[in-house]
Amino acid sequence: MNKKTADIKGNKKVRVIYSKTASHCVEPQKGFTWACPDELPVDGGDEIVPELKGQNSLVAFKTVSKEIHPPNAIWIATPDHPQLSRIEGENVDLRWNPHCISGTKGVELIDGMEPVSTYDFLVAKGFEPDLHPYSSCYHDHKKKVSTGFIEWLRVRGVQTVIVGGLATDYCVAATCRDLSSAGFQVILNLGGCRGIGMKEEIAKCLEELIRDFHIIVVDSYRDIEVTGKPVG
């Protein structure tokens, strides 16, 4: 770990209460790995499974989000409008390669992840042609249409959410911001994340999360200590 990375780390050991903590896995889908090379493969995206399963094993509630996009999405990149070019729209901002299209391999969870049916809450997002949300918390960019995730956590008395997934500098970061703004303590598990941008860009994103949103950053789920966990 270089000095620049070390400087942006949060506490090395973090203590949480089992019954008041949830794990959230942000889009650990094949569409963001090299299993689907024509979609949005993130280098090392398929390596995060042990860390995500590890954070899931720590806490009372495990949750997951999936992108499920339609084939006629208005944000799909074309030769004339390549990926990451701007697009005007109330709930879209950038062009992207087709990814996680409904009914395709890209929607599937990465091999080794627990089946969706074993999670306590599933967020499905991006299923309308004119919607491309990043956060797991809202369907729209103005944050007026809730996915129900924040409300679900509050009803269960959750105070802390451990977050990991794909990709660090987009959907993971957006989810962390919204959870923090909603009043939750957020722990970002870097071991369970991989980013799209250059290292410097990801470092800048992490600095912003720590400085402006008080996100706690750890290297691994092993850096989290749990109290009150039932025996057996």
N, C-alpha and C positions, 0 to 999 in steps of 0.2 A: 504494500500500500504506500503510495507516494505521499509526500508531505501535504500537497494540496488536497488530496482526498482525506487525509487524516484530519486536517483542519476543519472540515465540514461535518465530521461525525458527531452524532449526539452521544448520550451516555452509553458506555460500553455494556453496562448491565442494567436492565430495566425490569422492574417488578410489576406484575399485574395480578389482578384477582380473577381466578378461573371463571366464576359465575357472572362476572361483569365484563367479560372480554370476548370479542368475536374475531375470527379470521376472515379476511376477504381476499379472494383470488380474482384478480382483474384479467379477464379474457385470456386464460391459458389455453388458447385454441391453436389448432394446426395451421390456420390461415396466417399466423404470425411466426411460423417456423419454416425451415427449409423442406418440410414435408409438402409444402405448397409453394414452390419457388416462384410462381408467377403472381403470387398475392402480395403479402407484406412481410416477407421473412425477416426476422430479427436474429442477428447472429447470437447463438447460444440460447435461443428461445426454448429449445427442447431440454435445456439443462436445469430448468428451474423446478422441475417436479419434486425432487426430494425436499427442497426447502419449503415449497408450498404445502406439501403433505405434513412436513414437520410443524409448521405453524398451525395447521388445522388440528394437529394432535394435542396442542397445548390448552385449548380453550373450550368453553361450553358451546359456542355456536360457530359453525363454519358456513360461509356464504361464498357465492361465485357469481360473476357476471359473464355474459356472452354477447358478442355482436352477432346479429342475424339480419343481414342486409338483403334487400330485394335486387333482382338483376337489372331493374330499370332505375336504379338510384341516380339522381341528377349530378352527384359529385364524382362519378366514375371518370377517370382520366382517359384522354384520347390522344392520338398523335398531335392534334392541334392544340390541345390543352393538357399538357403532361402533368404527371404527379407533382404535388406540392405547389402547383400554380393556384392563384386565388380564384375563388368562385363566389359570386354574389348570391346571398340568400339569407333568410332569417335564421336558419338553423344548420347552415353549412358554411365552411370557410375555405377549405382547401380541396383540391382534387386528389384522389387516391386511386391506386390500382384496384380493380375489383377484388374484394376479399370477404371471406366469411359469408358467402352468398347462401341463402336458404337452400337447404337440401344438398349442399356440396360437402366435400371432405373438410374444407376450411373451417366449417362451423364446429366440427368435433373438438372435444377437449384433447389436449396432448396425451399421447399414450402414457399410461402410468398414473394419470390423475384419477381420483375417485369418481365413480359415476355421478352424474348430475342428481340422480334420485337420492343420493346419500347426503346431500347438502340441506341445510335448514332453510336457506332462502336463495332463490335464483333471480338475478336481474337479467332480463332480455332487452336489448336496446338496438336502435338503429334500423328498425324493421319497416319504416316508412321511406318512400323514395326521396323525400326532401328533409330527412333528419339524419345528421351524423354527429351524435353526441359523443363526448369523450368520457365524461364522468359517469360513474355508476349510479349517481344520485338523481340525475335529471334527464329527461328525454329531450329537452330543448336548451338552447344556448342562453336564454334569458333566465333560466332556472325557475320557471313558473310551473312546469309540469313534472311532478315528482314520479320517480320510479317506485316509490314506496319503501325504498331501502332505509332511509333515515328514520321514517316512522316506525318501521319494523324493529330497528335497533332500540329505539326509545321505549317502545312498549315492553321490551324484554329487559330493560334496565341496564343495557350495555353502556359502559363508560369508555372503554378503550377498544380500538379496532387495529388489528395488525394487518397491514396491506402488503401484497406482493403481486406480481403479474407482468403483463406486457401492454404497452411498453412504458418504461420508466418516465420518459419525458413527455408523454401524451396522456393516455388514459389513466395510468397509475397516478401521475402528478395531479391531474384534474380531480380524481376521486379523493385524494388526500386533502386537497384544498377545501373541497365541499364538506367533507366529514369534519375537518377542523372548524370550519365556519359554523357548522351546526352544533359545535360544543363538545365533540368527542376528542379524547386524547388519541392521537394517531401515531402508530409506530410503523415506519417504513422498513421492511425487511429487504435490504439490497441483495441478499443472496437469492431471493426469490424473484428478482427483477432482471430485465435486460432492456437496454435503451436503443432508440433508433439513431439519435444524433451522434456527433463526435463527442469524445470524452469531455472536452472543454464545455460543450453545450450541456451535457448531462450534469456536470459539476455545477454549472451556473444554476440549473434548475433545482438541484438539491440545496444549494445555498439559499435560494429564494424560499423553498419550502420550510427550511429551518428558521430563517430570519423572520419571514412574514406570517408564517402559519404555525410556528412552534412544533413542527413535525419532529419526532424523535427518530433518528436513523441508526439502525444496527446492521452489522454485517451478516447476521444469521439468526434464525429462530433460536439457536442455542444461546444467544446473548440475552434471552428473555427468561426471567424467573417467574414461575407461577405459584401463587399461594392459594390455598383452599381447594385444591383439586381433589376430587373423590378418589379414594384408593380402590383399585381393582377395576 
